[in-house]
Each structure stands twice: as C-alpha cells, then as structure tokens.
Amino acid sequence: MRVSRRWIIGLLTVVGLPAVTGCQTALTGDWYMVQAIPNRDTFAIDNATFRGDGTYSATTTIEGLTQSEKGTYDFIGYKLKLRPQAGGQRTYTTVLKLNRLEIMDGPRKAVLQKGRRGG
C-alpha cells in the first residue's frame, strides 16, 4: 500500500498541533480540588477557573494562609506558572490526565477534577 506524502504531513500536523497549542486550551475551564497531600492546611488550590485569555481565579491555601486570588497564568508542558495580581510568581510541576490535574510543589500536591463541585 502506498501512502502519499501529503497525507502523512497532514496527519502529523493534526497530531502535533495540539501538543504545541493545546496545553493552555486543555486547562481552560473550572476545576475543584479532590485531594490535598499532605493536607488541606499545608497546600490546596480550590475552585480554580482558568480562562482562555490567560487569566485565572482561585482560592488557595499555602502554609495555612487561605486567600482568593486572581492573576495570569502560563501552562506549557508540565509547568504551570501563576502570577497573582498581588505580586510574585509561583511555578508548579503538573500532570494533566483528561479531566484530572495534579499540581505539585515539591512533596506537596493538590489534585483537581475538571468541572464544578457537585455539578
């Protein structure tokens, strides 16, 4: 069977394009936390919303301090960078599997599910 070169290039474009542009798109939407390691008081990201324009809002708990924050984000490969409006930047290692997002900060981890809690 002979496969045309044009067909192969087209297939590679369709398969490869989401890997380049789809990271941020895959994160877009509402997320809620389903697990916090070691515990919710140490590290948590609740009710996060990531928008296609690169902005986010979330309730976070870091070292016992819970706050609502808004800002901008970048999601490329396995890295999520959050830049809150209040200042600073935090970079997390991530694993995105369909509708499950794992956000890791060293040994700490927040596991989020896509959608709205109870919905």
Sequence and secondary structure as in RCSB ss.txt:
>XXXX:A:sequence
MRVSRRWIIGLLTVVGLPAVTGCQTALTGDWYMVQAIPNRDTFAIDNATFRGDGTYSATTTIEGLTQSEKGTYDF
IGYKLKLRPQAGGQRTYTTVLKLNRLEIMDGPRKAVLQKGRRGG
>XXXX:A:secstr
    HHHHHHHHHHHHHHHHHHHHHHH EEEEEEEEES TTTEEEEEEEE TTSEEEEEEEETTEEEEEEEEEEE
ETTEEEEEETTS  EEEEEEEETTEEEEEETTEEEEEEES TT 
